Amino acid sequence: MEAAPEPSATRVFKPPVAATAAVSAAEAGELGLAHEPRALLKVGGKRHELDGDRVVLGRSRDCDIPIEDPNVSRRHAEVVHEDGGWWVVDLGSTNGVEVNGERVKRARLEPDDRIVLGRTELVFEHTG
C-alpha cells in the first residue's frame, strides 16, 4: 500500500504594516506602534482623545463629544486640526464660545486653554 503524500506546508502571507489599511490596537502595541492621541479635551473630568482632524461638540447625541448642558447648542462648536495647530470654531451657536474668558468665533488653541460652551468648561491639552 502506498503512503499518502505529506501535506505541503501552507504559508500565510502578511503584508507589511504600511501596506495594510488598518492595524488593530493590539497589533500596534505588539509592533511598537502604540497610538498616542495628538490632543485631548477634558470635559467634567473626562478626557476625550482628539484623533481625527475635526471633532464636533454640542448637545446632540450625534456630536463626537456630546455635552449635557441646556445652554449648549445641538451643534455648538468644533475643534479642528489645520495649519499645524488646533482651532476651536463656533458653529453659529446661540450662546457663543469663550477661550480663556474672551468670546471668539475662531481661535487657535494652546495647552491648558479653557474653552467655555454654555456653562460647561473644557480644557485643551496638546500631546504632540
All heavy atoms as an XYZ file, in Angstrom:
974
protein
N       0.835     -1.162      0.000
C       0.000      0.000      0.000
C       0.885      1.231      0.000
O       1.846      1.333      0.729
C      -0.872     -0.053      1.240
C      -1.956      0.968      1.185
S      -2.909      0.875      2.686
C      -4.418      0.308      2.108
N       0.512      2.146     -0.817
C       1.301      3.353     -0.979
C       0.894      4.386      0.072
O      -0.275      4.586      0.343
C       1.040      3.920     -2.383
C       2.056      4.910     -2.802
C       1.861      5.269     -4.264
O       1.818      4.363     -5.111
O       1.749      6.459     -4.525
N       1.880      5.056      0.669
C       1.612      6.047      1.714
C       1.069      7.317      1.082
O       1.442      7.689     -0.028
C       2.885      6.359      2.486
N       0.194      7.959      1.817
C      -0.370      9.224      1.347
C       0.732     10.288      1.325
O       1.608     10.281      2.178
C      -1.501      9.669      2.275
N       0.707     11.153      0.345
C       1.739     12.190      0.273
C       1.648     13.126      1.480
O       0.581     13.354      2.017
C       1.435     12.923     -1.027
C       0.020     12.613     -1.344
C      -0.274     11.285     -0.710
N       2.814     13.605      1.905
C       2.864     14.553      3.011
C       2.172     15.848      2.575
O       2.383     16.317      1.460
C       4.329     14.882      3.351
C       5.065     13.759      4.017
C       4.628     13.563      5.459
O       4.416     14.564      6.159
O       4.484     12.413      5.859
N       1.332     16.392      3.447
C       0.723     17.672      3.052
C       1.805     18.740      2.978
O       2.725     18.758      3.785
C      -0.274     17.973      4.176
C       0.126     17.103      5.320
C       0.907     15.945      4.747
N       1.680     19.568      1.972
C       2.684     20.625      1.831
C       2.412     21.705      2.877
O       1.292     21.905      3.298
C       2.636     21.215      0.428
O       1.373     21.800      0.213
N       3.460     22.350      3.275
C       3.321     23.407      4.273
C       2.571     24.577      3.655
O       2.806     24.951      2.513
C       4.695     23.847      4.754
N       1.660     25.112      4.409
C       0.907     26.268      3.950
C       1.544     27.509      4.545
O       1.800     27.562      5.731
C      -0.558     26.180      4.420
O      -1.123     24.977      3.912
C      -1.348     27.377      3.949
N       1.809     28.476      3.718
C       2.396     29.725      4.180
C       1.343     30.816      4.082
O       0.657     30.927      3.079
C       3.612     30.089      3.337
C       4.701     29.037      3.466
C       5.945     29.466      2.817
N       6.498     30.561      3.618
C       7.534     31.282      3.260
N       8.128     31.050      2.118
N       7.998     32.242      4.013
N       1.244     31.564      5.108
C       0.293     32.670      5.126
C       1.060     33.949      4.887
O       2.041     34.234      5.575
C      -0.444     32.733      6.488
C      -1.375     33.925      6.533
C      -1.204     31.445      6.740
N       0.609     34.687      3.905
C       1.269     35.946      3.572
C       0.654     37.056      4.403
O      -0.548     37.233      4.429
C       1.100     36.261      2.084
C       1.605     37.627      1.719
C       2.971     37.877      1.668
C       0.728     38.663      1.456
C       3.445     39.138      1.340
C       1.200     39.924      1.134
C       2.555     40.160      1.077
N       1.500     37.814      5.091
C       1.055     39.005      5.812
C       1.803     40.179      5.219
O       3.022     40.238      5.299
C       1.366     38.897      7.303
C       0.488     37.923      8.026
C       0.706     38.033      9.522
C      -0.262     37.140     10.245
N      -0.146     37.287     11.693
N       1.066     41.121      4.623
C       1.740     42.278      4.033
C       2.384     43.122      5.119
O       2.000     43.057      6.275
C       0.610     43.039      3.332
C      -0.632     42.602      4.028
C      -0.377     41.197      4.499
N       3.384     43.908      4.758
C       3.999     44.801      5.740
C       2.953     45.731      6.337
O       1.950     46.035      5.698
C       5.029     45.598      4.935
C       5.151     44.906      3.632
C       3.943     44.043      3.435
N       3.196     46.212      7.547
C       2.241     47.055      8.235
C       1.843     48.249      7.377
O       0.684     48.612      7.302
C       2.817     47.535      9.592
C       1.907     48.553     10.235
C       3.026     46.352     10.509
N       2.780     48.850      6.693
C       2.480     50.030      5.880
C       1.496     49.712      4.763
O       0.795     50.589      4.296
C       3.765     50.601      5.293
N       1.421     48.457      4.342
C       0.537     48.094      3.242
C      -0.857     47.738      3.713
O      -1.746     47.554      2.906
C       1.128     46.908      2.472
N      -1.085     47.619      4.999
C      -2.411     47.271      5.492
C      -3.230     48.524      5.677
O      -2.719     49.591      5.975
C      -2.338     46.489      6.817
O      -1.697     47.311      7.781
C      -1.613     45.181      6.666
N      -4.535     48.380      5.520
C      -5.420     49.527      5.662
C      -5.573     49.944      7.114
O      -5.697     51.111      7.415
C      -6.785     49.195      5.065
N      -5.571     48.991      8.014
C      -5.745     49.310      9.429
C      -5.008     48.293     10.271
O      -4.855     47.138      9.890
C      -7.225     49.300      9.785
N      -4.548     48.734     11.411
C      -3.857     47.862     12.347
C      -4.615     47.958     13.657
O      -4.882     49.051     14.141
C      -2.392     48.317     12.544
C      -1.696     47.477     13.592
C      -1.641     48.270     11.233
N      -4.979     46.811     14.225
C      -5.703     46.850     15.488
C      -4.809     47.413     16.579
O      -3.599     47.420     16.474
C      -6.179     45.447     15.868
O      -5.071     44.679     16.324
N      -5.439     47.858     17.663
C      -4.678     48.409     18.790
C      -3.729     47.364     19.352
O      -2.591     47.661     19.697
C      -5.637     48.903     19.871
N      -4.184     46.115     19.427
C      -3.324     45.052     19.951
C      -2.121     44.834     19.036
O      -0.990     44.722     19.501
C      -4.119     43.751     20.096
N      -2.360     44.790     17.714
C      -1.261     44.615     16.772
C      -0.300     45.795     16.844
O       0.907     45.628     16.805
C      -1.795     44.468     15.336
C      -2.514     43.157     15.096
C      -3.210     43.146     13.742
O      -3.688     44.202     13.296
O      -3.265     42.072     13.151
N      -0.846     47.002     16.980
C       0.000     48.187     17.055
C       0.896     48.122     18.274
O       2.076     48.444     18.211
C      -0.858     49.449     17.103
N       0.336     47.682     19.401
C       1.129     47.552     20.619
C       2.228     46.528     20.454
O       3.371     46.749     20.855
N       1.911     45.392     19.810
C       2.903     44.337     19.586
C       4.013     44.811     18.673
O       5.161     44.408     18.806
C       2.236     43.106     18.964
C       1.330     42.358     19.919
C       0.546     41.265     19.208
O       0.852     40.966     18.035
O      -0.380     40.720     19.820
N       3.681     45.674     17.734
C       4.653     46.152     16.761
C       5.376     47.408     17.235
O       6.186     47.963     16.506
C       3.959     46.439     15.423
C       3.348     45.225     14.737
C       2.488     45.661     13.567
C       4.434     44.273     14.279
N       5.049     47.866     18.426
C       5.681     49.081     18.924
C       5.134     50.325     18.267
O       5.788     51.356     18.214
N       3.916     50.245     17.753
C       3.300     51.382     17.082
C       2.142     51.929     17.901
O       1.176     52.421     17.349
C       2.778     50.970     15.694
C       3.793     50.401     14.733
C       3.104     49.871     13.488
C       4.818     51.449     14.358
N       2.220     51.842     19.204
C       1.113     52.269     20.052
C       0.716     53.693     19.696
O       1.549     54.571     19.566
C       1.494     52.174     21.515
N      -0.570     53.884     19.523
C      -1.109     55.170     19.094
C      -1.247     56.117     20.272
O      -1.769     55.765     21.306
C      -2.473     54.954     18.439
C      -3.181     56.234     18.159
N      -2.760     57.083     17.172
C      -4.229     56.821     18.741
C      -3.551     58.143     17.164
N      -4.446     57.998     18.106
N      -0.777     57.308     20.098
C      -0.954     58.356     21.095
C      -1.850     59.417     20.469
O      -1.637     59.814     19.338
C       0.388     58.983     21.469
C       1.303     58.064     22.226
C       0.787     57.727     23.617
O       0.159     58.591     24.258
O       1.000     56.597     24.052
N      -2.849     59.880     21.206
C      -3.682     60.949     20.648
C      -2.861     62.216     20.487
O      -1.921     62.451     21.233
C      -4.773     61.136     21.718
C      -4.148     60.640     22.972
C      -3.217     59.527     22.558
N      -3.222     63.005     19.500
C      -2.492     64.249     19.260
C      -2.926     65.340     20.226
O      -2.179     66.246     20.509
C      -2.700     64.703     17.828
C      -2.076     63.726     16.838
C      -2.201     64.218     15.450
N      -3.600     64.176     15.050
C      -4.051     64.588     13.890
N      -3.228     65.100     13.009
N      -5.320     64.508     13.578
N      -4.163     65.267     20.697
C      -4.670     66.268     21.627
C      -5.816     65.673     22.426
O      -6.388     64.649     22.040
C      -5.131     67.504     20.863
N      -6.129     66.327     23.527
C      -7.208     65.891     24.407
C      -8.072     67.081     24.775
O      -7.600     68.207     24.843
C      -6.651     65.312     25.708
C      -5.741     64.106     25.648
C      -5.062     63.912     26.997
C      -6.540     62.874     25.299
N      -9.350     66.799     25.056
C     -10.233     67.773     25.667
C     -10.738     67.150     26.952
O     -11.216     66.017     26.938
C     -11.438     68.084     24.772
C     -11.289     69.145     23.719
C     -12.591     69.295     22.941
C     -10.884     70.481     24.293
N     -10.613     67.866     28.050
C     -11.168     67.400     29.311
C     -12.502     68.108     29.520
O     -12.573     69.329     29.475
C     -10.229     67.684     30.479
C      -9.020     66.797     30.482
C      -8.284     66.778     31.805
C      -7.728     68.116     32.164
N      -6.831     68.088     33.338
N     -13.551     67.298     29.726
C     -14.896     67.825     29.944
C     -15.422     67.179     31.219
O     -15.618     65.962     31.253
C     -15.846     67.492     28.775
C     -17.209     68.126     28.986
C     -15.255     67.907     27.442
N     -15.620     67.973     32.258
C     -16.146     67.436     33.505
C     -15.301     66.305     34.064
O     -15.837     65.311     34.554
N     -13.995     66.407     33.954
C     -13.101     65.380     34.473
C     -12.878     64.205     33.535
O     -12.021     63.372     33.778
N     -13.638     64.105     32.454
C     -13.469     63.018     31.486
C     -12.591     63.498     30.336
O     -12.784     64.595     29.812
C     -14.820     62.552     30.961
C     -14.739     61.353     30.058
C     -16.106     60.844     29.672
C     -15.955     59.620     28.776
N     -17.239     59.151     28.289
N     -11.628     62.653     29.946
C     -10.709     63.003     28.860
C     -11.203     62.409     27.539
O     -11.528     61.235     27.475
C      -9.315     62.473     29.178
C      -8.718     63.119     30.409
C      -7.532     62.355     30.926
N      -6.501     62.200     29.938
C      -5.267     62.666     30.045
N      -4.894     63.291     31.131
N      -4.390     62.479     29.097
N     -11.233     63.244     26.521
C     -11.646     62.823     25.178
C     -10.466     63.008     24.236
O      -9.959     64.126     24.088
C     -12.831     63.662     24.679
C     -14.054     63.539     25.516
N     -15.010     62.575     25.287
C     -14.472     64.255     26.584
C     -15.977     62.716     26.170
N     -15.672     63.713     26.974
N     -10.045     61.925     23.600
C      -8.944     61.996     22.638
C      -9.422     62.625     21.338
O     -10.498     62.310     20.851
C      -8.409     60.587     22.343
C      -7.809     59.923     23.534
C      -7.294     58.523     23.210
O      -7.451     58.068     22.056
O      -6.738     57.904     24.115
N      -8.620     63.501     20.791
C      -8.909     64.120     19.502
C      -8.020     63.449     18.472
O      -6.907     63.877     18.228
C      -8.653     65.631     19.558
C      -9.374     66.396     20.668
C      -9.035     67.880     20.590
C     -10.868     66.173     20.595
N      -8.511     62.360     17.905
C      -7.720     61.578     16.963
C      -7.888     62.045     15.527
O      -6.977     61.953     14.738
C      -8.077     60.098     17.057
C      -7.587     59.483     18.349
O      -6.578     59.971     18.892
O      -8.204     58.527     18.812
N      -9.058     62.520     15.202
C      -9.297     62.956     13.832
C      -8.906     64.409     13.640
O      -8.345     65.051     14.524
N      -9.223     64.945     12.473
C      -8.908     66.335     12.181
C     -10.065     67.273     12.496
O      -9.927     68.481     12.392
C      -8.510     66.497     10.718
C      -7.146     65.905     10.446
O      -6.306     65.902     11.363
O      -6.922     65.438      9.318
N     -11.218     66.716     12.885
C     -12.397     67.539     13.159
C     -13.253     66.817     14.188
O     -13.608     65.664     14.015
C     -13.182     67.745     11.867
C     -14.375     68.622     11.975
C     -14.967     68.915     10.596
N     -13.945     69.317      9.627
C     -13.536     70.570      9.432
N     -14.060     71.545     10.123
N     -12.620     70.855      8.534
N     -13.602     67.536     15.274
C     -14.428     66.976     16.343
C     -15.540     67.973     16.640
O     -15.273     69.136     16.933
C     -13.583     66.727     17.623
C     -14.450     66.234     18.758
C     -12.467     65.744     17.337
N     -16.797     67.515     16.530
C     -17.943     68.397     16.765
C     -18.395     68.258     18.215
O     -18.519     67.153     18.743
C     -19.103     68.063     15.794
C     -20.311     68.930     16.075
C     -18.656     68.235     14.350
N     -18.647     69.409     18.839
C     -19.090     69.484     20.231
C     -20.498     70.052     20.273
O     -20.793     71.018     19.571
C     -18.173     70.419     21.029
C     -16.678     70.232     20.862
C     -15.927     71.421     21.430
C     -16.243     68.959     21.536
N     -21.359     69.468     21.083
C     -22.711     70.009     21.207
C     -23.615     69.112     22.012
O     -23.211     68.056     22.499
N     -24.854     69.541     22.138
C     -25.842     68.828     22.943
C     -26.386     67.583     22.250
O     -26.860     66.655     22.904
C     -26.980     69.798     23.277
C     -27.713     69.494     24.536
C     -28.769     70.545     24.867
N     -29.829     70.549     23.879
C     -30.163     71.593     23.123
N     -29.516     72.732     23.233
N     -31.135     71.504     22.246
N     -26.306     67.517     20.941
C     -26.832     66.378     20.190
C     -26.027     65.118     20.461
O     -24.796     65.157     20.571
C     -26.800     66.678     18.692
O     -27.127     65.526     17.945
N     -26.728     63.987     20.554
C     -26.030     62.700     20.720
C     -25.221     62.342     19.484
O     -24.354     61.475     19.533
C     -27.030     61.590     21.033
C     -27.609     61.700     22.432
C     -28.518     60.558     22.722
N     -29.732     60.738     21.920
C     -30.630     59.821     21.684
N     -30.482     58.618     22.190
N     -31.695     60.060     20.958
N     -25.477     62.989     18.356
C     -24.735     62.738     17.119
C     -23.375     63.432     17.107
O     -22.569     63.187     16.213
C     -25.544     63.190     15.901
C     -26.797     62.362     15.713
O     -26.807     61.189     16.137
O     -27.773     62.889     15.143
N     -23.127     64.311     18.069
C     -21.838     65.009     18.125
C     -20.745     64.038     18.554
O     -20.997     63.058     19.256
C     -21.905     66.175     19.113
S     -22.926     67.531     18.513
N     -19.528     64.333     18.150
C     -18.393     63.498     18.538
C     -18.192     63.532     20.046
O     -17.842     62.517     20.651
C     -17.119     63.974     17.826
C     -17.268     63.896     16.313
O     -17.626     62.810     15.816
O     -17.041     64.915     15.645
N     -18.382     64.696     20.653
C     -18.328     64.836     22.105
C     -19.621     65.525     22.528
O     -19.763     66.742     22.435
C     -17.103     65.654     22.566
C     -15.811     64.964     22.108
C     -17.122     65.817     24.085
C     -14.547     65.729     22.437
N     -20.612     64.720     22.971
C     -21.869     65.317     23.422
C     -21.686     66.008     24.772
O     -20.967     65.514     25.642
C     -22.823     64.134     23.534
C     -22.022     62.905     23.316
C     -20.635     63.281     22.958
N     -22.329     67.170     24.932
C     -22.226     67.948     26.161
C     -23.637     68.164     26.702
O     -24.471     68.782     26.032
C     -21.519     69.296     25.905
C     -20.095     69.024     25.398
C     -21.504     70.147     27.168
C     -19.346     70.238     24.975
N     -23.870     67.634     27.883
C     -25.187     67.740     28.509
C     -25.289     69.060     29.273
O     -24.961     69.128     30.451
C     -25.420     66.554     29.438
C     -25.503     65.238     28.694
C     -25.775     64.067     29.621
O     -26.433     64.254     30.656
O     -25.302     62.976     29.297
N     -25.698     70.093     28.556
C     -25.837     71.428     29.132
C     -26.926     72.123     28.319
O     -26.784     72.279     27.104
C     -24.495     72.167     29.017
C     -24.526     73.595     29.547
O     -25.619     74.199     29.652
O     -23.446     74.121     29.836
N     -28.037     72.529     28.960
C     -29.118     73.164     28.200
C     -28.711     74.481     27.539
O     -29.408     74.955     26.638
C     -30.219     73.391     29.253
C     -29.524     73.338     30.566
C     -28.331     72.440     30.379
N     -27.577     75.057     27.947
C     -27.098     76.305     27.353
C     -26.164     76.072     26.164
O     -25.617     77.019     25.612
C     -26.385     77.143     28.415
C     -27.341     77.556     29.508
O     -28.310     78.256     29.247
N     -27.103     77.086     30.713
N     -25.977     74.816     25.792
C     -25.136     74.444     24.653
C     -26.045     74.110     23.482
O     -27.041     73.389     23.638
C     -24.221     73.244     25.023
C     -23.521     72.687     23.802
C     -23.212     73.658     26.086
N     -25.711     74.623     22.306
C     -26.492     74.333     21.099
C     -26.288     72.883     20.669
O     -25.318     72.238     21.073
C     -26.061     75.269     19.964
O     -26.333     76.614     20.295
N     -27.192     72.390     19.839
C     -27.087     70.993     19.382
C     -25.748     70.726     18.705
O     -25.128     69.706     18.925
C     -28.241     70.656     18.449
C     -29.534     70.506     19.192
C     -30.643     70.020     18.275
N     -31.848     69.909     19.057
C     -32.947     70.615     18.831
N     -32.992     71.447     17.814
N     -33.990     70.458     19.603
N     -25.345     71.617     17.830
C     -24.012     71.576     17.194
C     -23.377     72.927     17.494
O     -23.522     73.858     16.723
C     -24.132     71.316     15.692
C     -24.611     69.910     15.355
C     -24.806     69.688     13.862
N     -23.656     70.065     13.060
C     -22.598     69.279     12.794
N     -22.556     68.067     13.289
N     -21.610     69.707     12.049
N     -22.697     73.009     18.607
C     -22.252     74.280     19.156
C     -20.933     74.760     18.535
O     -20.817     75.893     18.099
C     -22.085     74.134     20.669
C     -22.037     75.425     21.404
N     -23.118     75.920     22.100
C     -21.040     76.329     21.568
C     -22.793     77.069     22.655
N     -21.520     77.341     22.353
N     -19.933     73.868     18.547
C     -18.597     74.257     18.068
C     -17.880     73.019     17.560
O     -18.336     71.890     17.759
C     -17.801     74.896     19.207
N     -16.743     73.263     16.928
C     -15.893     72.155     16.524
C     -14.452     72.514     16.833
O     -14.084     73.687     16.874
C     -16.072     71.789     15.056
C     -15.651     72.847     14.081
C     -15.922     72.455     12.631
O     -16.374     71.334     12.362
O     -15.657     73.295     11.759
N     -13.664     71.468     17.066
C     -12.226     71.628     17.230
C     -11.612     70.984     16.002
O     -11.896     69.819     15.700
C     -11.734     70.967     18.535
C     -10.217     71.049     18.636
C     -12.387     71.632     19.743
N     -10.806     71.754     15.279
C     -10.231     71.270     14.019
C      -8.714     71.347     14.070
O      -8.144     72.222     14.717
C     -10.762     72.051     12.793
C     -12.246     71.858     12.632
C     -10.430     73.523     12.891
N      -8.081     70.402     13.375
C      -6.631     70.399     13.247
C      -6.309     70.869     11.840
O      -6.643     70.200     10.862
C      -6.076     68.996     13.494
C      -4.594     68.950     13.505
N      -3.862     68.380     12.502
C      -3.702     69.426     14.407
C      -2.581     68.494     12.792
N      -2.459     69.124     13.935
N      -5.705     72.044     11.750
C      -5.323     72.568     10.432
C      -4.170     73.552     10.587
O      -3.980     74.136     11.660
C      -6.513     73.216      9.716
C      -7.115     74.377     10.446
C      -8.350     74.933      9.745
O      -9.142     74.180      9.177
O      -8.508     76.163      9.796
N      -3.424     73.720      9.528
C      -2.268     74.626      9.517
C      -1.309     74.343     10.671
O      -0.750     75.264     11.262
C      -2.724     76.091      9.560
C      -3.564     76.481      8.350
O      -3.323     75.912      7.265
O      -4.456     77.333      8.487
N      -1.163     73.070     11.025
C      -0.221     72.678     12.068
C      -0.660     72.979     13.479
O       0.124     72.868     14.415
N      -1.910     73.372     13.664
C      -2.394     73.682     15.011
C      -3.823     73.234     15.199
O      -4.472     72.731     14.282
N      -4.320     73.420     16.408
C      -5.699     73.085     16.768
C      -6.472     74.378     16.959
O      -5.966     75.326     17.568
C      -5.725     72.250     18.042
C      -5.195     70.874     17.833
C      -3.903     70.454     17.991
C      -5.932     69.736     17.405
N      -3.802     69.112     17.694
C      -5.030     68.649     17.335
C      -7.265     69.515     17.071
C      -5.424     67.377     16.948
C      -7.654     68.236     16.686
C      -6.745     67.195     16.624
N      -7.692     74.415     16.450
C      -8.538     75.597     16.490
C      -9.911     75.231     17.012
O     -10.416     74.147     16.722
C      -8.702     76.182     15.087
C      -7.425     76.577     14.432
C      -6.489     75.753     13.870
C      -6.919     77.896     14.278
N      -5.444     76.482     13.377
C      -5.673     77.801     13.618
C      -7.411     79.153     14.638
C      -4.920     78.923     13.303
C      -6.653     80.264     14.316
C      -5.423     80.153     13.666
N     -10.541     76.139     17.746
C     -11.944     75.979     18.099
C     -12.716     76.957     17.224
O     -12.286     78.090     17.014
C     -12.213     76.215     19.612
C     -11.912     77.641     20.039
C     -13.647     75.831     19.964
N     -13.847     76.475     16.687
C     -14.647     77.270     15.763
C     -16.102     77.216     16.215
O     -16.662     76.132     16.389
C     -14.537     76.720     14.318
C     -15.369     77.545     13.357
C     -13.078     76.657     13.876
N     -16.707     78.388     16.417
C     -18.127     78.477     16.772
C     -18.941     78.109     15.536
O     -18.684     78.619     14.446
C     -18.445     79.899     17.227
C     -19.841     80.052     17.804
O     -20.733     79.231     17.507
O     -20.039     81.015     18.566
N     -19.908     77.226     15.683
C     -20.744     76.800     14.555
C     -22.058     77.578     14.504
O     -23.084     77.046     14.100
C     -21.011     75.288     14.648
C     -19.792     74.394     14.501
C     -20.169     72.926     14.712
C     -19.135     74.583     13.138
N     -22.033     78.852     14.916
C     -23.243     79.669     14.902
C     -24.117     79.406     16.117
O     -25.349     79.517     16.041
N     -23.498     79.073     17.229
C     -24.231     78.746     18.450
C     -24.986     79.960     18.984
O     -24.651     81.100     18.680
C     -23.262     78.239     19.519
O     -22.390     79.283     19.906
N     -25.992     79.692     19.813
C     -26.773     80.765     20.425
C     -25.977     81.510     21.487
O     -26.007     82.738     21.543
C     -28.050     80.179     21.069
O     -28.797     79.517     20.052
C     -28.895     81.258     21.710
N     -25.246     80.792     22.331
C     -24.551     81.401     23.467
C     -23.062     81.615     23.255
O     -22.366     82.068     24.170
C     -24.792     80.573     24.730
C     -26.240     80.643     25.158
O     -26.835     81.707     25.157
N     -26.820     79.513     25.488
N     -22.546     81.291     22.098
C     -21.165     81.589     21.765
C     -20.135     80.674     22.408
O     -20.457     79.715     23.111
N     -18.870     80.983     22.126
C     -17.709     80.231     22.593
C     -16.745     81.214     23.239
O     -16.493     82.288     22.687
C     -17.001     79.511     21.419
C     -15.716     78.847     21.875
C     -17.934     78.502     20.772
N     -16.231     80.838     24.388
C     -15.198     81.636     25.044
C     -13.927     80.809     25.171
O     -13.991     79.616     25.452
C     -15.626     82.060     26.459
C     -16.696     83.094     26.489
C     -17.028     83.537     27.907
O     -16.281     83.193     28.854
O     -18.049     84.224     28.068
N     -12.794     81.457     24.958
C     -11.489     80.839     25.201
C     -10.758     81.759     26.173
O     -10.544     82.938     25.874
C     -10.681     80.657     23.900
C      -9.287     80.115     24.201
C     -11.418     79.729     22.935
N     -10.441     81.217     27.339
C      -9.760     81.974     28.391
C     -10.475     83.285     28.699
O      -9.856     84.332     28.857
C      -8.296     82.216     28.023
C      -7.546     80.921     27.821
O      -7.781     79.939     28.522
N      -6.650     80.895     26.855
N     -11.807     83.235     28.757
C     -12.610     84.395     29.135
C     -12.941     85.357     28.017
O     -13.660     86.326     28.224
N     -12.455     85.108     26.818
C     -12.707     86.006     25.679
C     -13.628     85.325     24.673
O     -13.364     84.195     24.237
C     -11.382     86.357     25.009
C     -11.515     87.330     23.868
C     -10.168     87.672     23.244
O      -9.139     87.591     23.945
O     -10.158     87.991     22.043
N     -14.714     86.009     24.296
C     -15.640     85.445     23.317
C     -14.985     85.451     21.939
O     -14.406     86.468     21.523
C     -16.936     86.235     23.295
C     -17.998     85.529     22.482
C     -19.366     85.992     22.850
N     -20.336     85.332     22.000
C     -21.583     85.187     22.314
N     -22.032     85.657     23.453
N     -22.410     84.585     21.499
N     -15.054     84.299     21.249
C     -14.400     84.156     19.949
C     -15.318     83.447     18.963
O     -16.219     82.709     19.352
C     -13.081     83.352     20.075
C     -12.090     84.059     20.984
C     -13.337     81.933     20.557
N     -15.071     83.702     17.688
C     -15.716     82.927     16.615
C     -14.790     81.788     16.184
O     -15.229     80.728     15.786
C     -16.026     83.819     15.403
C     -17.122     84.794     15.632
C     -18.447     84.082     15.642
C     -19.585     85.074     15.759
N     -20.834     84.402     16.049
N     -13.486     82.069     16.285
C     -12.460     81.097     15.906
C     -11.193     81.485     16.656
O     -10.820     82.654     16.684
C     -12.229     81.157     14.397
C     -11.142     80.273     13.877
C     -11.003     80.460     12.358
N      -9.828     79.817     11.840
C      -9.767     78.551     11.442
N     -10.840     77.807     11.482
N      -8.651     78.028     10.985
N     -10.527     80.488     17.252
C      -9.298     80.792     17.988
C      -8.364     79.598     17.955
O      -8.798     78.447     18.051
C      -9.617     81.156     19.440
N      -7.080     79.889     17.818
C      -6.059     78.838     17.890
C      -5.900     78.442     19.360
O      -5.845     79.296     20.240
C      -4.732     79.335     17.333
C      -3.709     78.224     17.255
C      -2.409     78.719     16.636
N      -1.464     77.635     16.580
C      -0.962     77.129     15.469
N      -1.313     77.628     14.303
N      -0.105     76.142     15.504
N      -5.830     77.132     19.596
C      -5.746     76.621     20.962
C      -4.310     76.329     21.364
O      -3.520     75.833     20.562
C      -6.588     75.349     21.097
C      -8.091     75.534     20.884
C      -8.792     74.191     20.841
C      -8.683     76.428     21.967
N      -4.015     76.628     22.615
C      -2.727     76.339     23.225
C      -2.967     75.417     24.416
O      -4.069     75.391     24.971
C      -2.056     77.642     23.683
C      -1.771     78.632     22.570
C      -0.766     78.121     21.548
O       0.113     77.310     21.914
O      -0.855     78.527     20.380
N      -1.946     74.662     24.846
C      -2.125     73.776     26.001
C      -2.678     74.530     27.213
O      -2.304     75.667     27.475
C      -0.706     73.263     26.273
C      -0.039     73.339     24.929
C      -0.602     74.567     24.277
N      -3.610     73.879     27.892
C      -4.275     74.397     29.100
C      -5.255     75.527     28.835
O      -5.731     76.162     29.785
C      -3.259     74.812     30.174
C      -2.412     73.638     30.632
O      -2.961     72.520     30.789
O      -1.199     73.828     30.820
N      -5.594     75.803     27.562
C      -6.633     76.792     27.285
C      -7.952     76.294     27.850
O      -8.257     75.103     27.810
C      -6.789     77.031     25.774
C      -5.805     78.055     25.240
O      -5.126     78.723     26.041
O      -5.732     78.188     23.996
N      -8.751     77.234     28.360
C     -10.063     76.951     28.906
C     -11.106     77.408     27.886
O     -11.139     78.577     27.512
C     -10.278     77.687     30.216
C      -9.201     77.409     31.255
C      -9.702     76.387     32.219
N      -8.923     76.081     33.389
C      -7.914     75.238     33.459
N      -7.432     74.694     32.378
N      -7.359     74.920     34.607
N     -11.943     76.471     27.448
C     -12.993     76.744     26.472
C     -14.316     76.635     27.215
O     -14.546     75.652     27.927
C     -12.960     75.719     25.318
C     -11.582     75.693     24.666
C     -14.055     76.006     24.303
C     -11.329     74.458     23.821
N     -15.186     77.622     27.062
C     -16.489     77.571     27.714
C     -17.566     77.548     26.642
O     -17.624     78.424     25.776
C     -16.697     78.761     28.673
C     -18.105     78.728     29.269
C     -15.650     78.736     29.780
N     -18.413     76.508     26.716
C     -19.598     76.375     25.867
C     -20.777     76.353     26.826
O     -20.867     75.458     27.679
C     -19.566     75.073     25.065
C     -18.308     74.763     24.252
C     -18.471     73.423     23.539
C     -18.007     75.861     23.265
N     -21.684     77.327     26.709
C     -22.782     77.421     27.678
C     -22.207     77.642     29.064
O     -21.473     78.585     29.304
N     -22.474     76.694     29.972
C     -21.916     76.756     31.325
C     -20.882     75.658     31.551
O     -20.492     75.399     32.682
C     -23.032     76.630     32.350
C     -23.963     77.820     32.333
C     -24.938     77.776     33.472
N     -25.749     78.976     33.433
C     -26.983     79.030     33.872
N     -27.525     77.963     34.411
N     -27.652     80.160     33.791
N     -20.466     75.024     30.473
C     -19.540     73.897     30.572
C     -18.131     74.333     30.187
O     -17.937     74.931     29.120
C     -19.997     72.739     29.665
O     -21.310     72.343     30.063
C     -19.059     71.554     29.752
N     -17.166     74.009     31.059
C     -15.780     74.341     30.773
C     -15.046     73.108     30.267
O     -15.182     72.030     30.827
C     -15.065     74.871     32.018
C     -13.628     75.291     31.715
C     -12.909     75.877     32.913
O     -12.382     75.082     33.714
O     -12.920     77.107     33.038
N     -14.273     73.295     29.205
C     -13.429     72.245     28.640
C     -11.994     72.732     28.725
O     -11.744     73.938     28.607
C     -13.785     72.003     27.170
C     -15.219     71.605     26.845
C     -16.104     72.811     26.656
C     -15.258     70.764     25.609
N     -11.063     71.817     28.921
C      -9.649     72.178     28.962
C      -8.956     71.448     27.814
O      -9.093     70.232     27.660
C      -9.000     71.795     30.314
C      -7.513     72.148     30.319
C      -9.719     72.491     31.464
N      -8.209     72.203     27.012
C      -7.486     71.654     25.872
C      -6.097     71.248     26.306
O      -5.403     71.988     27.007
C      -7.393     72.704     24.757
C      -6.564     72.265     23.591
C      -7.077     71.388     22.660
C      -5.282     72.741     23.425
C      -6.310     70.966     21.574
C      -4.506     72.333     22.357
C      -5.015     71.440     21.429
N      -5.674     70.045     25.911
C      -4.322     69.568     26.162
C      -3.725     69.087     24.851
O      -4.330     68.260     24.165
C      -4.312     68.402     27.157
C      -4.754     68.759     28.540
C      -4.739     67.568     29.473
O      -4.315     66.468     29.068
O      -5.166     67.739     30.619
N      -2.581     69.593     24.484
C      -1.879     69.169     23.271
C      -0.829     68.143     23.667
O      -0.068     68.375     24.602
C      -1.234     70.371     22.583
C      -0.675     70.044     21.248
N       0.672     69.874     21.043
C      -1.259     69.848     20.056
C       0.880     69.592     19.773
N      -0.272     69.568     19.159
N      -0.798     67.015     22.972
C       0.132     65.941     23.343
C       1.195     65.695     22.301
O       2.031     64.819     22.486
C      -0.638     64.633     23.590
O      -1.365     64.290     22.401
C      -1.595     64.780     24.756
N       1.172     66.371     21.208
C       2.211     66.146     20.211
C       1.765     66.364     18.826
O       0.736     66.723     18.495
